[in-house]
Amino acid sequence: MIEINNNTNIKDYIDSNRYNDISKKDSKDLQLKLIPKIEQFVEHMYLVILKLPRTEKFNIGQDFKSVMHRCLEHIIYLSLCNDRKEKLYYCSLIDSEFKIQRIYIRIMYKQRYINEKKYLYCISLLDELGKMLGGYIKYAKNN
């Protein structure tokens, strides 16, 4: 059981916990590091979707949410599988979901549903996730 002081903010504890640096030595550890990063991305994107125009919230917003849910599902499957080919398969699915999300974010920006600051932040979060996934793919191919 983890004990937290009364002075410690739970969000600070979660952020400062074991998810900060990437170690390529342990594949399970790397898979688990994807989860809080994708949670951070999903959290931010839900806030972005809430601020979309009403009609777009139910069109592009709904499509984007379904892509995020599939991506989360693939990450969970990746963390549960043991076969190398299966891991690479799920990695390719996650990578394709990231590319789809990137396209949706670009469309939101071009249609001026989000401003440049939100666009750059969303893309930077996706880039970070992509780099983590790319490192995991290289690790999985070599081991």
Secondary structure, 3 states (H helix, E strand, C coil): CCCCCCCCCHHHHHHHCCCCCCCCCCHHHHHHHHHHHHHHHHHHHHHHHHCCCHHHHCCHHHHHHHHHHHHHHHHHHHHHCCCHHHHHHHHHHHHHHHHHHHHHHHHHHHCCCCCHHHHHHHHHHHHHHHHHHHHHHHHHHHC
